[in-house]
């Protein structure tokens, strides 16, 4: 079943290739969406795709890459929209 979630990753998560690692895993899992840095130092990500694969990437987000320190993540279930054609890193 397809699903869509918005995830906020809080902690020392910027400047440690977190978004690049998320993109690499999302591409491998065929998930669509985006990841972007927020001004408060956290990361926002949206994932669309297979529910089991989304659970896999959420588990990755809970720990992150080697030098990340994740303090908390917030997962918000959203209505599946099939809005994205690929997974992108947003730089806005």
DRENTORKOL-3810 file (N, C-alpha, C; in nm, 4 decimals):
REM DRENTORKOL-3810
@n.u->0.0845; n.v->-0.1185; n.w->0.0000; ca.u->0.0000; ca.v->0.0000; ca.w->0.0000; c.u->0.0888; c.v->0.1246; c.w->0.0000
@n.u->0.0505; n.v->0.2217; n.w->-0.0790; ca.u->0.1259; ca.v->0.3465; ca.w->-0.0845; c.u->0.0890; c.v->0.4384; c.w->0.0301
@n.u->0.1862; n.v->0.5161; n.w->0.0708; ca.u->0.1717; ca.v->0.6028; ca.w->0.1871; c.u->0.2532; c.v->0.7287; c.w->0.1632
@n.u->0.2231; n.v->0.8324; n.w->0.2401; ca.u->0.3006; ca.v->0.9565; ca.w->0.2378; c.u->0.3183; c.v->1.0022; c.w->0.3816
@n.u->0.4425; n.v->1.0384; n.w->0.4157; ca.u->0.4706; ca.v->1.0933; ca.w->0.5484; c.u->0.5616; c.v->1.2141; c.w->0.5351
@n.u->0.5464; n.v->1.3037; n.w->0.6300; ca.u->0.6401; ca.v->1.4154; ca.w->0.6457; c.u->0.7159; c.v->1.3875; c.w->0.7747
@n.u->0.8487; n.v->1.3988; n.w->0.7675; ca.u->0.9336; ca.v->1.3666; ca.w->0.8817; c.u->1.0197; c.v->1.4874; c.w->0.9146
@n.u->1.0241; n.v->1.5214; n.w->1.0425; ca.u->1.1144; ca.v->1.6247; ca.w->1.0920; c.u->1.2220; c.v->1.5544; c.w->1.1743
@n.u->1.3483; n.v->1.5789; n.w->1.1383; ca.u->1.4613; ca.v->1.5146; ca.w->1.2051; c.u->1.5345; c.v->1.6232; c.w->1.2833
@n.u->1.5407; n.v->1.6055; n.w->1.4152; ca.u->1.5906; ca.v->1.7102; ca.w->1.5043; c.u->1.7190; c.v->1.6635; c.w->1.5719
@n.u->1.8179; n.v->1.7511; n.w->1.5753; ca.u->1.9453; ca.v->1.7206; ca.w->1.6396; c.u->2.0592; c.v->1.7836; c.w->1.5610
@n.u->2.1784; n.v->1.7277; n.w->1.5740; ca.u->2.2949; ca.v->1.7724; ca.w->1.4969; c.u->2.2919; c.v->1.6950; c.w->1.3658
@n.u->2.2090; n.v->1.7437; n.w->1.2728; ca.u->2.1801; ca.v->1.6676; ca.w->1.1508; c.u->2.2173; c.v->1.7416; c.w->1.0226
@n.u->2.2617; n.v->1.8640; n.w->1.0334; ca.u->2.3057; ca.v->1.9377; ca.w->0.9147; c.u->2.4576; c.v->1.9370; c.w->0.9082
@n.u->2.5105; n.v->1.9319; n.w->0.7861; ca.u->2.6545; ca.v->1.9326; ca.w->0.7673; c.u->2.7196; c.v->1.7961; c.w->0.7869
@n.u->2.6388; n.v->1.6889; n.w->0.7888; ca.u->2.6921; ca.v->1.5534; ca.w->0.8075; c.u->2.6446; c.v->1.4594; c.w->0.6953
@n.u->2.6064; n.v->1.5189; n.w->0.5832; ca.u->2.5597; ca.v->1.4440; ca.w->0.4647; c.u->2.4327; c.v->1.3638; c.w->0.4906
@n.u->2.3506; n.v->1.4135; n.w->0.5824; ca.u->2.2255; ca.v->1.3450; ca.w->0.6161; c.u->2.1338; c.v->1.3404; c.w->0.4945
@n.u->2.1134; n.v->1.4556; n.w->0.4300; ca.u->2.0222; ca.v->1.4593; ca.w->0.3143; c.u->2.0730; c.v->1.3716; c.w->0.2005
@n.u->2.2035; n.v->1.3724; n.w->0.1775; ca.u->2.2603; ca.v->1.2890; ca.w->0.0708; c.u->2.2390; c.v->1.1406; c.w->0.1007
@n.u->2.2528; n.v->1.1031; n.w->0.2269; ca.u->2.2291; ca.v->0.9646; ca.w->0.2661; c.u->2.0815; c.v->0.9277; c.w->0.2544
@n.u->1.9946; n.v->1.0210; n.w->0.2906; ca.u->1.8508; ca.v->0.9970; ca.w->0.2737; c.u->1.8185; c.v->0.9768; c.w->0.1258
@n.u->1.8731; n.v->1.0619; n.w->0.0402; ca.u->1.8462; ca.v->1.0499; ca.w->-0.1036; c.u->1.8955; c.v->0.9162; c.w->-0.1573
@n.u->2.0141; n.v->0.8765; n.w->-0.1181; ca.u->2.0700; ca.v->0.7496; ca.w->-0.1659; c.u->1.9788; c.v->0.6325; c.w->-0.1276
@n.u->1.9314; n.v->0.6316; n.w->-0.0034; ca.u->1.8435; ca.v->0.5245; ca.w->0.0411; c.u->1.7061; c.v->0.5348; c.w->-0.0246
@n.u->1.6535; n.v->0.6557; n.w->-0.0362; ca.u->1.5229; ca.v->0.6747; ca.w->-0.1004; c.u->1.5265; c.v->0.6266; c.w->-0.2453
@n.u->1.6350; n.v->0.6580; n.w->-0.3164; ca.u->1.6484; ca.v->0.6111; ca.w->-0.4547; c.u->1.6535; c.v->0.4585; c.w->-0.4595
@n.u->1.7277; n.v->0.3987; n.w->-0.3686; ca.u->1.7378; ca.v->0.2520; ca.w->-0.3625; c.u->1.6015; c.v->0.1886; c.w->-0.3348
@n.u->1.5217; n.v->0.2544; n.w->-0.2493; ca.u->1.3903; ca.v->0.2024; ca.w->-0.2112; c.u->1.2786; c.v->0.2468; c.w->-0.3060
@n.u->1.3144; n.v->0.3260; n.w->-0.4066; ca.u->1.2175; ca.v->0.3791; ca.w->-0.5033; c.u->1.1112; c.v->0.4668; c.w->-0.4362
@n.u->1.1546; n.v->0.5468; n.w->-0.3404; ca.u->1.0649; ca.v->0.6421; ca.w->-0.2751; c.u->1.0794; c.v->0.7771; c.w->-0.3430
@n.u->0.9728; n.v->0.8531; n.w->-0.3430; ca.u->0.9709; ca.v->0.9865; ca.w->-0.4029; c.u->0.9548; c.v->1.0892; c.w->-0.2917
@n.u->0.9917; n.v->1.2156; n.w->-0.3215; ca.u->0.9744; ca.v->1.3225; ca.w->-0.2241; c.u->1.0930; c.v->1.4156; c.w->-0.2217
@n.u->1.1256; n.v->1.4663; n.w->-0.1024; ca.u->1.2366; ca.v->1.5606; ca.w->-0.0894; c.u->1.2900; c.v->1.5611; c.w->0.0529
@n.u->1.4079; n.v->1.6177; n.w->0.0688; ca.u->1.4661; ca.v->1.6465; ca.w->0.2006; c.u->1.5263; c.v->1.7851; c.w->0.1930
@n.u->1.5058; n.v->1.8640; n.w->0.2969; ca.u->1.5645; ca.v->1.9985; ca.w->0.2993; c.u->1.6024; c.v->2.0378; c.w->0.4409
@n.u->1.7036; n.v->2.1236; n.w->0.4501; ca.u->1.7444; ca.v->2.1819; ca.w->0.5774; c.u->1.6454; c.v->2.2904; c.w->0.6161
@n.u->1.6188; n.v->2.3013; n.w->0.7447; ca.u->1.5355; ca.v->2.4092; ca.w->0.7968; c.u->1.6227; c.v->2.5069; c.w->0.8742
@n.u->1.5787; n.v->2.6319; n.w->0.8850; ca.u->1.6596; ca.v->2.7345; ca.w->0.9532; c.u->1.6954; c.v->2.7007; c.w->1.0978
@n.u->1.6143; n.v->2.6193; n.w->1.1644; ca.u->1.6409; ca.v->2.5860; ca.w->1.3052; c.u->1.7433; c.v->2.4742; c.w->1.3219
@n.u->1.8015; n.v->2.4258; n.w->1.2099; ca.u->1.9029; ca.v->2.3214; ca.w->1.2172; c.u->1.8495; c.v->2.1802; c.w->1.1997
@n.u->1.7181; n.v->2.1682; n.w->1.1853; ca.u->1.6584; ca.v->2.0362; ca.w->1.1634; c.u->1.6447; c.v->2.0092; c.w->1.0140
@n.u->1.5965; n.v->1.8902; n.w->0.9808; ca.u->1.5710; ca.v->1.8526; ca.w->0.8425; c.u->1.4246; c.v->1.8141; c.w->0.8290
@n.u->1.3635; n.v->1.8583; n.w->0.7199; ca.u->1.2276; ca.v->1.8172; ca.w->0.6847; c.u->1.2373; c.v->1.7264; c.w->0.5633
@n.u->1.1660; n.v->1.6155; n.w->0.5665; ca.u->1.1638; ca.v->1.5247; ca.w->0.4523; c.u->1.0223; c.v->1.4758; c.w->0.4292
@n.u->0.9881; n.v->1.4572; n.w->0.3024; ca.u->0.8613; ca.v->1.3963; ca.w->0.2647; c.u->0.8943; c.v->1.2708; c.w->0.1855
@n.u->0.8288; n.v->1.1619; n.w->0.2229; ca.u->0.8474; ca.v->1.0351; ca.w->0.1533; c.u->0.7130; c.v->0.9854; c.w->0.1026
@n.u->0.7096; n.v->0.9463; n.w->-0.0244; ca.u->0.5923; ca.v->0.8843; ca.w->-0.0839; c.u->0.6337; c.v->0.7502; c.w->-0.1433
@n.u->0.5532; n.v->0.6482; n.w->-0.1190; ca.u->0.5823; ca.v->0.5180; ca.w->-0.1769; c.u->0.5280; c.v->0.4057; c.w->-0.0916
@n.u->0.5865; n.v->0.2879; n.w->-0.1108; ca.u->0.5437; ca.v->0.1680; ca.w->-0.0409; c.u->0.5599; c.v->0.1835; c.w->0.1105
@n.u->0.4572; n.v->0.1470; n.w->0.1836; ca.u->0.4552; ca.v->0.1655; ca.w->0.3290; c.u->0.5726; c.v->0.0962; c.w->0.3988
@n.u->0.6067; n.v->-0.0261; n.w->0.3601; ca.u->0.7177; ca.v->-0.0975; ca.w->0.4240; c.u->0.8511; c.v->-0.0284; c.w->0.3973
@n.u->0.8661; n.v->0.0263; n.w->0.2780; ca.u->0.9898; ca.v->0.0969; ca.w->0.2448; c.u->0.9990; c.v->0.2296; c.w->0.3196
@n.u->0.8856; n.v->0.2934; n.w->0.3401; ca.u->0.8842; ca.v->0.4170; ca.w->0.4192; c.u->0.9250; c.v->0.3869; c.w->0.5637
@n.u->0.8769; n.v->0.2765; n.w->0.6185; ca.u->0.9173; ca.v->0.2388; ca.w->0.7539; c.u->1.0685; c.v->0.2154; c.w->0.7615
@n.u->1.1248; n.v->0.1601; n.w->0.6560; ca.u->1.2695; ca.v->0.1367; ca.w->0.6516; c.u->1.3466; c.v->0.2689; c.w->0.6540
@n.u->1.3015; n.v->0.3668; n.w->0.5759; ca.u->1.3740; ca.v->0.4944; ca.w->0.5735; c.u->1.3504; c.v->0.5737; c.w->0.7020
@n.u->1.2349; n.v->0.5588; n.w->0.7636; ca.u->1.2106; ca.v->0.6237; ca.w->0.8934; c.u->1.3077; c.v->0.5674; c.w->0.9966
@n.u->1.3288; n.v->0.4371; n.w->0.9951; ca.u->1.4250; ca.v->0.3762; ca.w->1.0887; c.u->1.5655; c.v->0.4315; c.w->1.0661
@n.u->1.6026; n.v->0.4538; n.w->0.9392; ca.u->1.7322; ca.v->0.5164; ca.w->0.9118; c.u->1.7358; c.v->0.6581; c.w->0.9702
@n.u->1.6271; n.v->0.7336; n.w->0.9527; ca.u->1.6220; ca.v->0.8723; ca.w->1.0013; c.u->1.6367; c.v->0.8804; c.w->1.1527
@n.u->1.6001; n.v->0.7765; n.w->1.2235; ca.u->1.6116; ca.v->0.7762; ca.w->1.3696; c.u->1.7563; c.v->0.7763; c.w->1.4166
@n.u->1.8483; n.v->0.7267; n.w->1.3321; ca.u->1.9896; ca.v->0.7250; ca.w->1.3709; c.u->2.0760; c.v->0.8094; c.w->1.2791
@n.u->2.0459; n.v->0.8092; n.w->1.1487; ca.u->2.1196; ca.v->0.8907; ca.w->1.0526; c.u->2.2565; c.v->0.8349; c.w->1.0187
@n.u->2.3338; n.v->0.9126; n.w->0.9417; ca.u->2.4688; ca.v->0.8703; ca.w->0.9053; c.u->2.5640; c.v->0.8815; c.w->1.0243
@n.u->2.6856; n.v->0.8381; n.w->1.0032; ca.u->2.7863; ca.v->0.8225; ca.w->1.1083; c.u->2.8010; c.v->0.9417; c.w->1.2026
@n.u->2.8132; n.v->1.0633; n.w->1.1522; ca.u->2.8433; ca.v->1.1789; ca.w->1.2371; c.u->2.7190; c.v->1.2557; c.w->1.2842
@n.u->2.6018; n.v->1.2068; n.w->1.2515; ca.u->2.4780; ca.v->1.2733; ca.w->1.2945; c.u->2.4458; c.v->1.2361; c.w->1.4386
@n.u->2.3781; n.v->1.3273; n.w->1.5066; ca.u->2.3253; ca.v->1.3005; ca.w->1.6400; c.u->2.1767; c.v->1.3366; c.w->1.6374
@n.u->2.0940; n.v->1.2357; n.w->1.6191; ca.u->1.9500; ca.v->1.2571; ca.w->1.6128; c.u->1.8946; c.v->1.2574; c.w->1.7547
@n.u->1.8311; n.v->1.3686; n.w->1.7919; ca.u->1.7690; ca.v->1.3787; ca.w->1.9237; c.u->1.6253; c.v->1.3302; c.w->1.9214
@n.u->1.5582; n.v->1.3530; n.w->1.8086; ca.u->1.4156; ca.v->1.3192; ca.w->1.7989; c.u->1.3742; c.v->1.3230; c.w->1.6526
@n.u->1.2716; n.v->1.2466; n.w->1.6188; ca.u->1.2078; ca.v->1.2649; ca.w->1.4894; c.u->1.0573; c.v->1.2721; c.w->1.5119
@n.u->0.9927; n.v->1.3472; n.w->1.4261; ca.u->0.8475; ca.v->1.3604; ca.w->1.4304; c.u->0.7957; c.v->1.3136; c.w->1.2949
@n.u->0.7043; n.v->1.2177; n.w->1.2955; ca.u->0.6485; ca.v->1.1619; ca.w->1.1727; c.u->0.5015; c.v->1.1986; c.w->1.1656
@n.u->0.4643; n.v->1.2615; n.w->1.0539; ca.u->0.3252; ca.v->1.3028; ca.w->1.0327; c.u->0.2716; c.v->1.2295; c.w->0.9104
@n.u->0.1675; n.v->1.1516; n.w->0.9293; ca.u->0.1034; ca.v->1.0844; ca.w->0.8165; c.u->0.0223; c.v->1.1860; c.w->0.7377
@n.u->0.0372; n.v->1.1827; n.w->0.6067; ca.u->-0.0356; ca.v->1.2738; ca.w->0.5186; c.u->-0.1094; c.v->1.1922; c.w->0.4127
@n.u->-0.2016; n.v->1.2573; n.w->0.3462; ca.u->-0.2740; ca.v->1.1915; ca.w->0.2379; c.u->-0.1791; c.v->1.1651; c.w->0.1214
@n.u->-0.1813; n.v->1.0427; n.w->0.0687; ca.u->-0.0959; ca.v->1.0082; ca.w->-0.0450; c.u->-0.1414; c.v->1.0873; c.w->-0.1668
@n.u->-0.0472; n.v->1.1556; n.w->-0.2326; ca.u->-0.0809; ca.v->1.2436; ca.w->-0.3443; c.u->-0.0123; c.v->1.2047; c.w->-0.4748
@n.u->0.0905; n.v->1.1217; n.w->-0.4691; ca.u->0.1705; ca.v->1.0904; ca.w->-0.5880; c.u->0.2189; c.v->1.2206; c.w->-0.6522
@n.u->0.2699; n.v->1.3096; n.w->-0.5683; ca.u->0.3067; ca.v->1.4456; ca.w->-0.6083; c.u->0.4455; c.v->1.4531; c.w->-0.6724
@n.u->0.5332; n.v->1.3591; n.w->-0.6414; ca.u->0.6726; ca.v->1.3667; ca.w->-0.6850; c.u->0.7051; c.v->1.2556; c.w->-0.7846
@n.u->0.8004; n.v->1.2855; n.w->-0.8748; ca.u->0.8426; ca.v->1.1856; ca.w->-0.9730; c.u->0.9779; c.v->1.1250; c.w->-0.9371
@n.u->1.0446; n.v->1.1838; n.w->-0.8386; ca.u->1.1746; ca.v->1.1345; ca.w->-0.7934; c.u->1.1987; c.v->1.1866; c.w->-0.6523
@n.u->1.3138; n.v->1.1524; n.w->-0.5951; ca.u->1.3505; ca.v->1.2068; ca.w->-0.4648; c.u->1.4553; c.v->1.3146; c.w->-0.4863
@n.u->1.4313; n.v->1.4315; n.w->-0.4290; ca.u->1.5187; ca.v->1.5459; ca.w->-0.4502; c.u->1.5711; c.v->1.6012; c.w->-0.3193
@n.u->1.6889; n.v->1.6598; n.w->-0.3252; ca.u->1.7404; ca.v->1.7391; ca.w->-0.2147; c.u->1.7070; c.v->1.8840; c.w->-0.2476
@n.u->1.6344; n.v->1.9481; n.w->-0.1580; ca.u->1.5951; ca.v->2.0869; ca.w->-0.1796; c.u->1.6981; c.v->2.1794; c.w->-0.1159
@n.u->1.7331; n.v->2.2829; n.w->-0.1905; ca.u->1.8334; ca.v->2.3778; ca.w->-0.1402; c.u->1.7745; c.v->2.5154; c.w->-0.1128
@n.u->1.6432; n.v->2.5265; n.w->-0.1030; ca.u->1.5809; ca.v->2.6585; ca.w->-0.0789; c.u->1.5790; c.v->2.6948; c.w->0.0678
END
